Amino acid sequence: MKTLLLVDDEPRMLDLLSLYLIPFYHCIQASSGKEAILKIEDESIDLVLLDVMMPEMDGWSTCEEIRKYSEVPIIMLSARNEKVDIIKGLRIGADDYITKPFDEGELLARIDAVFRRYQNKDLSQIDYHGLIWDEESYELKYEGRKVQTTPKEFLLIGLLLKNPNKVFSRAHLLETIWGNKTFTEDRTVDSHIRNIRDKLRKVDFPIDRHLMTVWGVGYKWVSKE
């Protein structure tokens, strides 16, 4: 059974979340960001449900701190539903953002969706409707036709294919693909995405249905399955 870490400074919310989730997951509770970080370091956590509005160390700061050393999936929970807050959560590394009050069914569905995305992360070969990304041979093909890519383009499309429907900010892509020690501008990501689109159009892959721009944030691969 997968283990979820529930992080909220309100005991009633922690109890409510546990009531929803215990039939499906093993749940551990933390009442602050600092406590959550300690539990992630000491225990095997499969996903974090992280409240935004907490005293001392809020959800934003907690998420940023977790991302310094862990890729554990994070879903942020908040009564704030402004678009700017949702974008902020995605930019700092959250995998999803759910506004309170939420439906029990929606919460479970969002958790399942995040887990499905993470199941693909360790794949060395992906076949998406005839588009084959092969890490071992370092090749990208569509219906047998090889697509010539640069190393960074190859890594970019691989990351997107492994995480369908997840929004990646430009900053996240820069850090993941280029490394956080490299001085690179956001438009470098844009030019690589443009090149990927052009190359896949030339082999007749319907790239415009899948590689989407999320304005003001970054990019995502939309799965049509």
N, C-alpha and C positions, 0 to 999 in steps of 0.2 A: 504494500500500500504506500502510495506517495505521501510525503510529508509536506504540509503547508505551514508557513510561519505567518500568523495573523498579528498585525502590528497596529495598535490603536490605543490612545490614552483613556478612552471611555470603556469601563468594564462591561457596560450593557451592550455595546457594539461588539466587543470581543465574544461575549456569550451568544449573541445573535448569530454571528458568523460561524461560531463553532456548532451551533444547533443546525444550521444549514449544511455544513460541510462534513461533520463527523461520520455520517453514514457512508461517505465516499472516500474520505482522506483522513490520515492521521494529522491532527492539528496541534501546533505549539503556539502559545500566546506570548506576546511581548507588549509591554505598556509604554514603551518609549523607543526612539530611534537608537539610542545607545545600547539598550538591552537587545534590540533586534540584531545589531551588528555583532555583539558578543555571541548570540545564539547561532548566527550564520557561521561564525568562525569555529564554534565548538561542535556543531551538529550538522548532520546531512539534511539539507533543506532542498526540496524540489521546486518550490515556488513561494514567493512572498506576496501577501496582500497587505499593502502599505497605505495607511491613512495619511492624508496630506497635512491636515491642520492639527499639529501636536505642539505642545510647549517645548521650550528649550531647543530641541532639534526637530525641525519639521520634516515632512515627508520628502520635500525636495532635497534637503541636505542629506537625509538618510540615504536616498536613492543614489546621489552622487558619490557618497562614501562607499556604498556597496559596490558600485561599478568600478572603483579603483582596484578591486581585487577579485571580483566575482561576476560571472555571467549568469547567475541564477535568475530565472524569469521573475519579473516584478510587475504586478498589476496595482496601480494606484487607485485609491478610493477617496472620493471627496464630494462634499455638498456643493462645491464650486463647479459650475458647468460652463464657464466662459471659455470660448475657443482658445484664448491666449493661455489659459491654464492647462488645457489638454495638450497644446503644442509644446508647452514648457516641459511637461512630463515626458513626452516622447523624445524631446531633444536631449534630455539628461540621461536617457537610457531605459525608461520604463517600456514594457512590452505592450501594455494596454492601460486604459484609463476608464474607470466606471464611476458615474455620478450617483450620489445618494439622493433619495432612497432608490434602491435597486430591487429588481425582482429576483427571487431565488433561482428561477430557471435561467435567467440571463447570466447571473453570476457563474453558475455551473458551466454554461455553454462557453462563456469567455475563458474560463480556466481550461476547459478541454481544448479550445482553439489554440491557446498558447502552448499547451503541451504538444499538440500535433505539429506545430511549427518547429519546436525544439527537437522532435524525433528525427528530423531530416539533417540536423547540423553535422553529424558525423559521417554522412554519406560521402563516399569518394567518387561515386558515379550517380548522376541523376538523369533520368529520361523523362522529359516533359513534352508529351505529344510530339515525339520525334526529334526534339531538341535535346541532344545528349552532351552533357558536361562531364568530362572524364578527368579527374584530378591526377590519376596515375600516369596517363599518357599526355596530360596537359593539352587536351584537344577539346574543341567545341565543334559539334557537327549538327546539321539539320537535314534529316532524311538522306544521310550519307554524304552530304556536301560539307566539306570542311570550311569552317569560319576562322579566318586568320585574326587573332587578337593579340594585343600586347599583354604582358604579364599582369598589369594592373587591371586591364579590361577583363581578363579571364577570372581574376579573383573577385572582381566586382559582381559579375553576373552569377558566379558561383554562390556568393553570399546571399544574393537576392533569391536565387532559386531554392536555396536551403531554408529560406524563411518567408514562404508565401504569405502575402497579405500583411506583413509587418512593415511599418513605416520606419525608414532609416533616415535620420537627419544627415545633412552634409558633414557636420562635425563628427558624427559617429563613423561615417564612412571613411573620412580622412584618417581618423585615429586607427580604425581597424585595418584598412588596406595600406595606407602609407606609413602608419606609425606615428605616435604622438611626439616623436623627436624631430619629425620632418616639418620644415616650414613650407606649407602648401596652402593655397587659397581655395575657397569654396568653388570658384569657377573651374578649377581643375577637375573636380568631380563632375560638373556639368558637361565639360568637354568630353570626358571619358564616356559618360552616359550617351551623349550625342553620337559618338563613334560606334558604340555598341548597337544603337538603334539603326544607324546607317548600314552597318555590316550585316545585320540580321534581315533587314528589308531586302538586301541584294540576293539573299537565298530564299526569299519568299516566306520567311517565318513572320506570323502576324504579331510583330513585336509591339505595335501600338495598342493592342488589346491587353497587354500584360505589363509592360514596363511603364508605370505611371508616375507622373510628377505630382507630388503633394505640395501645392503652392505654399511657400513660406516655411516649409519644413525640409523636404528632401524627396525621397523616392521609395517606391514599393513595387513588388512583383505581385500582380493580381492573378490569383489562380481562378480559372474558369471551370474547374472540375466540379 
